[in-house]
Amino acid sequence: MGRSPFTLAAAVTAALPGAEVIGARALSADGDGRFDSAVATLADGRELAIRVADDDETSRELSGEALALRALTAGARAMLPFRAPEYIGETRLADGHALVTELLPGFQIEAAMVPAGRGAAESMGAAIAAVHSLPTSVVRGAGLTTRSAQESRDELARLIDVAASTGRVPARLTVRWRDAVADDDLWRFESTVVLGGVQSTSFIFRDDPDLGPEVTGLIGWHSLAVGDPAIDLSWLSTAPEAAADVHASYARAADRGPDGALEVRARLLAELEFARWLVHGDSLHRPDIVDDAAALLEALAEGLHSDDLGVIASRNEGVESALDALDRVPASASGGVDTSMQTDAYNPNELWRDDDGDADEQTTSDLSDAAEAARRRQVGGLETEDLSAVRDQAGENHTSERRDGAADQSASHEGADGSDEGSPEDEAQRAARAALQRWKSSDSE
C-alpha cells in the first residue's frame, strides 16, 4: 500500500491501451485504507478511478464490482434514472489486482445529515426503487447470487444461531430475532435485484436549483444480487430524519405490490449487523472485537421498548433503531482498542452464502463441537465492517447540535483529494452545504 497517484495512474494505460494520462490526484474515499486509489485525468477530458487491492478479500471485492458493472448492459443502464460507473478495464499492478472505472462527478451526504423532505431523501428512495425494478435476468445472466424469500429467511436463522452460540448475545435479542424469523408475515415478499447493502455514501448528488440535491449516480455495485429488497434500506437506521421520506418515496416508485413488512425487515437487518460483527470476531479469535460487539448488543437490548419485530400494525411506534441504542453506548465500550477491519463495503451476501449444501440445514444444537467450530469459521471469517466506528459516530451525533452545513462529507464521487482550500473539491463542498441549507429552509416555509 502507499503507492503514489502517478504510480497508480500507470494502471490506466494497461487497462485502456492508447489512453493518454495528463494528470493524477488522490482519491480519498477509497475504502478506508483498504485500497490504494487515485483519479487519472485523460487528454480527452475523462476522469477515471483506479483502485488496487493487495489481498484476497479486497481483490474479491474488485472482481465482484467488475462483474456487476459488466452485467449492466446498455439496456439495463437505460432503465436507471441515474448513472452507474462504466467498467473500463482490469490489470495487475505489481502483485495487486487493479480495477479502472469511470469517475462520477458530484457530492455525497453522510446518513445522519440527510435532510427530510424534498430533494435528497425523495431522490434516494426513487433511486433504490429503480435498482429493485431491474429485470432479475440482469443478475441471473451474469451468474450472480440469487436468493428467494425463504432462502433469505433461512440464512438469517443460521446467523442468529451461530451468534447465540457464542454466549454473548443478550437473551432478549435472541428471542426477538428468532420470533421475527418465525413470523411468516415478515417473509412474504418478492425477491428483487439488490445492491446488497446500500449506504448513504453510495449516492452521488448534484444540486438542482429547482428540485434540490438529486441523485445522479450510484456506486458500490460489488454485491449485486437477487434477494430481499429490505437489505438496501437497512442503512436508514442511521438516517433518522430522512428515513420516513426515503421509505415513502421508495413505495411510490416501486413497481411491485406493497410490502407491509419491508421496514420491519430493514430494522431486523440493521440490528443483525451487530451479530455479524460478533460472529466475525469470534471466528478470528479476537477477544477485542467480541467484547466490542457484545457491548454494542447489550446497549441495543437496553434500548429496545418492544420485543416483537413482527407486529406490523404497530410498527409506527416500533422498536428503536440500532442507532438509537448506540447513542447510549459508553465511549469506553471498546476499551480503546482499534477493532477496525478497514472495510468500505461490507458484503452481507458473502456471510449468507450457503456453500455447504445440506450440512447447513442442521441446527447449531445438532452439530458436534468440531462441526460447530468449523461452521463459525465459515460464517464469521468473511469480510465485515468496523461497527465501533458507527458507535463513535452515533455518540457524536447524540452529543452535538445538528449542523446544516455538515451534510457533505465528500466533495466528489468516491471522495475528494483533500487539496488546498481553493480546490474544486472545496467548491463542491460549499455547493453541497448551500444546497442543503437552501432546501431545509424552503421545506420549513
CORHUVEN-V244250 format. One record per residue. N is the residue number from 1. RES is the residue in one letter. OMEGA is omega in degrees with one decimal (999 if undefined). D_FIRST is the distance of its C-alpha to the first C-alpha in Angstrom with 1 decimal. Layout:
n/res/omega/d_first
N/RES/OMEGA/D_FIRST
N/RES/OMEGA/D_FIRST
This chain:
n/res/omega/d_first
1/M/178.2/0.0
2/G/178.2/3.8
3/R/179.6/5.8
4/S/177.0/9.3
5/P/-178.4/11.6
6/F/175.1/13.8
7/T/179.8/11.5
8/L/-179.3/10.8
9/A/177.7/14.5
10/A/178.9/15.4
11/A/-178.7/14.7
12/V/-178.2/17.7
13/T/176.8/20.1
14/A/-179.6/19.4
15/A/-178.0/19.8
16/L/-177.7/22.7
17/P/178.9/24.7
18/G/-179.7/26.6
19/A/178.5/24.5
20/E/-179.0/24.7
21/V/-178.5/21.8
22/I/178.9/23.2
23/G/179.2/20.6
24/A/176.5/17.1
25/R/-178.8/15.9
26/A/174.3/13.3
27/L/-167.2/13.8
28/S/-178.0/13.8
29/A/-169.5/15.1
30/D/-179.1/12.3
31/G/177.1/12.5
32/D/177.1/12.3
33/G/-178.2/8.6
34/R/179.5/8.6
35/F/158.3/7.5
36/D/-175.2/5.9
37/S/-179.6/9.6
38/A/172.9/12.3
39/V/177.2/16.1
40/A/177.0/18.0
41/T/-179.1/21.6
42/L/-179.0/24.0
43/A/179.8/27.3
44/D/176.4/29.2
45/G/179.5/27.9
46/R/172.9/25.6
47/E/-177.4/22.2
48/L/176.5/19.6
49/A/178.2/16.5
50/I/174.4/13.5
51/R/-178.9/11.0
52/V/179.1/8.7
53/A/-178.4/8.6
54/D/176.5/7.4
55/D/-173.8/10.4
56/D/-176.3/14.1
57/E/-179.0/14.6
58/T/176.8/12.3
59/S/177.2/13.5
60/R/179.4/17.0
61/E/178.6/16.6
62/L/177.5/15.8
63/S/177.5/18.6
64/G/178.0/20.9
65/E/-179.8/20.2
66/A/-179.2/21.0
67/L/-178.8/24.1
68/A/-178.6/25.4
69/L/176.5/25.1
70/R/178.2/26.9
71/A/178.7/29.5
72/L/179.7/30.4
73/T/178.3/33.0
74/A/178.8/34.8
75/G/179.2/37.6
76/A/-179.8/35.3
77/R/179.9/33.6
78/A/179.3/37.1
79/M/-177.1/37.9
80/L/179.7/35.3
81/P/179.9/36.2
82/F/-178.4/32.7
83/R/167.5/29.9
84/A/-178.2/27.1
85/P/174.7/24.2
86/E/173.6/25.1
87/Y/179.2/23.2
88/I/179.9/22.4
89/G/178.2/20.7
90/E/177.9/18.0
91/T/174.4/16.5
92/R/175.2/14.0
93/L/-169.0/11.3
94/A/179.4/11.0
95/D/-174.8/10.9
96/G/175.3/9.5
97/H/-177.8/12.2
98/A/176.7/12.5
99/L/178.8/15.2
100/V/180.0/17.1
101/T/173.8/19.7
102/E/174.3/22.1
103/L/179.0/21.4
104/L/179.8/24.2
105/P/177.9/25.6
106/G/179.4/26.9
107/F/-178.7/26.1
108/Q/-179.6/25.4
109/I/176.6/27.5
110/E/-172.0/26.5
111/A/-175.8/28.9
112/A/-177.9/31.0
113/M/178.9/31.6
114/V/-176.6/32.9
115/P/175.5/36.6
116/A/172.8/39.5
117/G/-177.1/41.9
118/R/176.0/41.6
119/G/-169.1/38.5
120/A/-173.9/35.1
121/A/-178.7/36.4
122/E/179.6/38.8
123/S/178.4/36.5
124/M/179.1/33.8
125/G/179.3/36.5
126/A/179.8/37.7
127/A/178.4/34.3
128/I/178.9/33.7
129/A/179.7/37.2
130/A/176.2/36.5
131/V/-178.1/33.7
132/H/179.1/36.0
133/S/178.1/38.7
134/L/176.7/36.9
135/P/179.0/38.7
136/T/178.5/37.4
137/S/176.9/37.7
138/V/-179.3/34.5
139/V/-177.5/32.6
140/R/-178.9/35.0
141/G/179.0/35.0
142/A/-180.0/31.2
143/G/179.8/31.6
144/L/-173.9/29.7
145/T/171.2/30.7
146/T/-175.2/34.2
147/R/177.4/35.7
148/S/177.8/39.3
149/A/-179.2/40.5
150/Q/178.2/41.7
151/E/176.3/38.5
152/S/179.6/36.5
153/R/-179.3/39.1
154/D/-179.9/39.0
155/E/178.0/35.2
156/L/178.5/35.5
157/A/178.5/38.3
158/R/177.8/36.3
159/L/-180.0/33.4
160/I/178.5/36.0
161/D/-178.6/37.6
162/V/178.8/34.4
163/A/-179.0/33.6
164/A/-177.8/37.2
165/S/175.8/37.2
166/T/-178.0/34.8
167/G/-176.3/37.7
168/R/178.3/35.5
169/V/177.2/36.6
170/P/-177.0/39.6
171/A/-179.2/42.6
172/R/179.6/43.3
173/L/179.8/40.0
174/T/178.7/40.5
175/V/-179.0/44.0
176/R/-177.2/43.0
177/W/179.7/40.3
178/R/176.3/42.5
179/D/178.9/45.4
180/A/179.1/43.2
181/V/-178.8/42.2
182/A/-177.3/45.9
183/D/-176.9/47.2
184/D/-176.9/48.0
185/D/-179.3/48.2
186/L/-168.0/44.5
187/W/175.8/43.6
188/R/-179.5/45.9
189/F/177.5/43.3
190/E/177.5/42.4
191/S/-178.8/38.9
192/T/168.2/37.2
193/V/179.9/34.1
194/V/172.5/31.4
195/L/175.8/27.8
196/G/178.4/27.4
197/G/178.3/26.4
198/V/170.6/26.7
199/Q/180.0/25.3
200/S/-179.1/26.7
201/T/171.7/23.6
202/S/-174.7/24.1
203/F/176.2/26.9
204/I/-174.3/26.8
205/F/162.5/29.9
206/R/-178.5/32.0
207/D/174.9/35.0
208/D/-177.1/38.3
209/P/-177.8/41.2
210/D/-173.6/43.5
211/L/-176.3/41.5
212/G/179.1/38.8
213/P/-177.5/35.1
214/E/176.7/34.9
215/V/176.9/32.2
216/T/179.8/31.4
217/G/178.1/28.2
218/L/-178.8/26.5
219/I/178.3/22.9
220/G/-175.3/21.3
221/W/-170.4/23.4
222/H/-179.8/21.4
223/S/180.0/24.1
224/L/-175.4/27.1
225/A/168.0/30.1
226/V/-177.0/33.7
227/G/-176.8/34.5
228/D/179.6/35.8
229/P/-179.0/35.6
230/A/-177.0/35.4
231/I/-179.4/31.7
232/D/177.1/30.9
233/L/-177.2/33.1
234/S/179.5/32.1
235/W/-177.1/29.7
236/L/173.7/33.0
237/S/178.8/33.5
238/T/179.6/31.1
239/A/-171.3/33.1
240/P/-178.0/36.5
241/E/-172.0/38.0
242/A/-169.7/37.1
243/A/-176.0/37.4
244/A/-178.6/41.1
245/D/176.1/40.8
246/V/178.6/37.8
247/H/-178.4/39.8
248/A/178.6/42.9
249/S/177.5/41.4
250/Y/-178.4/39.8
251/A/179.3/43.2
252/R/-174.6/44.9
253/A/-176.8/42.5
254/A/-178.5/42.2
255/D/179.8/44.3
256/R/175.8/45.2
257/G/-178.4/47.8
258/P/176.6/47.1
259/D/-174.5/44.9
260/G/-177.3/46.5
261/A/-174.6/44.0
262/L/-177.5/40.8
263/E/179.4/40.2
264/V/178.8/41.0
265/R/177.9/38.6
266/A/176.5/35.9
267/R/-180.0/36.6
268/L/-179.1/36.6
269/L/177.4/33.1
270/A/179.4/31.8
271/E/-177.4/33.3
272/L/171.3/32.0
273/E/179.2/28.4
274/F/177.2/29.2
275/A/178.6/30.6
276/R/177.8/27.5
277/W/177.9/25.4
278/L/-178.8/28.1
279/V/178.6/28.1
280/H/179.3/24.3
281/G/179.7/24.5
282/D/-178.3/27.6
283/S/179.5/26.2
284/L/-175.9/23.3
285/H/179.5/26.0
286/R/-179.5/24.2
287/P/-179.4/27.2
288/D/178.3/25.3
289/I/179.9/24.4
290/V/-179.5/27.9
291/D/179.2/29.6
292/D/179.3/27.7
293/A/179.3/28.6
294/A/178.2/32.1
295/A/177.3/32.5
296/L/179.4/31.5
297/L/177.4/34.0
298/E/179.2/36.7
299/A/177.4/36.3
300/L/-179.0/36.4
301/A/-178.9/39.5
302/E/-176.3/41.2
303/G/-176.6/40.7
304/L/178.9/42.3
305/H/179.4/45.9
306/S/179.1/46.5
307/D/-170.0/46.0
308/D/175.6/46.6
309/L/-173.9/43.9
310/G/179.8/46.3
311/V/-174.0/49.0
312/I/-174.6/48.2
313/A/-177.0/51.4
314/S/-172.7/50.4
315/R/176.7/46.7
316/N/174.2/47.3
317/E/-174.8/47.8
318/G/-178.8/45.2
319/V/175.1/42.8
320/E/-178.2/40.3
321/S/177.5/36.8
322/A/179.5/33.9
323/L/177.9/33.0
324/D/178.9/36.5
325/A/-179.2/36.1
326/L/176.8/32.7
327/D/-176.8/34.6
328/R/177.2/36.5
329/V/179.5/33.7
330/P/-177.3/33.9
331/A/-178.0/30.9
332/S/-174.6/31.1
333/A/-178.4/30.7
334/S/176.2/27.2
335/G/179.1/28.2
336/G/-178.7/25.4
337/V/177.8/22.9
338/D/-179.8/19.6
339/T/-175.6/19.8
340/S/172.7/17.0
341/M/175.9/15.4
342/Q/177.7/13.0
343/T/171.9/14.6
344/D/-175.5/15.9
345/A/177.2/18.2
346/Y/-173.4/20.3
347/N/-179.8/22.4
348/P/-179.3/25.9
349/N/178.1/27.0
350/E/-179.5/24.9
351/L/-175.3/26.6
352/W/-174.7/30.0
353/R/-178.2/29.8
354/D/-178.0/32.7
355/D/-172.0/31.7
356/D/175.2/34.5
357/G/-173.4/37.6
358/D/-177.1/40.7
359/A/-178.3/39.2
360/D/-177.9/37.5
361/E/173.5/41.0
362/Q/174.2/42.0
363/T/-178.7/41.8
364/T/-177.1/40.0
365/S/-178.7/43.3
366/D/-174.7/44.3
367/L/172.2/41.4
368/S/180.0/41.6
369/D/-178.3/39.3
370/A/-179.3/37.3
371/A/179.6/37.0
372/E/178.6/36.0
373/A/178.7/33.2
374/A/-179.3/31.9
375/R/177.6/32.2
376/R/179.1/30.3
377/R/-178.7/27.4
378/Q/-175.3/27.6
379/V/-172.4/27.9
380/G/-175.3/25.7
381/G/-177.6/22.7
382/L/-175.5/21.4
383/E/-178.4/18.9
384/T/178.1/20.1
385/E/-179.2/19.6
386/D/-178.2/20.1
387/L/175.2/23.7
388/S/176.9/24.0
389/A/177.0/22.2
390/V/178.6/25.0
391/R/-178.4/27.5
392/D/179.1/26.5
393/Q/-179.7/26.6
394/A/178.7/30.0
395/G/178.6/31.3
396/E/-179.6/30.5
397/N/-176.5/32.2
398/H/-173.0/35.2
399/T/-179.2/35.7
400/S/179.0/35.3
401/E/179.0/37.3
402/R/-177.7/36.0
403/R/-179.8/35.0
404/D/-174.2/36.1
405/G/-176.3/33.5
406/A/-174.1/30.5
407/A/-173.4/30.3
408/D/179.6/27.5
409/Q/178.6/24.0
410/S/-175.3/22.2
411/A/-179.7/23.6
412/S/179.2/22.8
413/H/180.0/21.7
414/E/168.8/18.3
415/G/175.5/18.2
416/A/-174.6/19.1
417/D/176.0/17.2
418/G/-177.5/18.7
419/S/-171.3/20.6
420/D/-171.8/24.1
421/E/-176.4/26.9
422/G/-175.9/28.6
423/S/176.2/25.8
424/P/-179.7/26.6
425/E/177.4/24.3
426/D/176.0/26.5
427/E/178.7/29.5
428/A/177.4/28.3
429/Q/-179.6/28.0
430/R/178.8/31.5
431/A/179.9/32.8
432/A/-179.8/31.5
433/R/-179.5/33.0
434/A/-179.5/36.2
435/A/-177.6/36.4
436/L/177.1/36.1
437/Q/-178.2/38.5
438/R/-175.9/41.0
439/W/174.3/40.9
440/K/178.9/41.2
441/S/-179.3/44.1
442/S/179.3/45.8
443/D/-176.1/45.5
444/S/-179.2/47.4
445/E/999/50.2
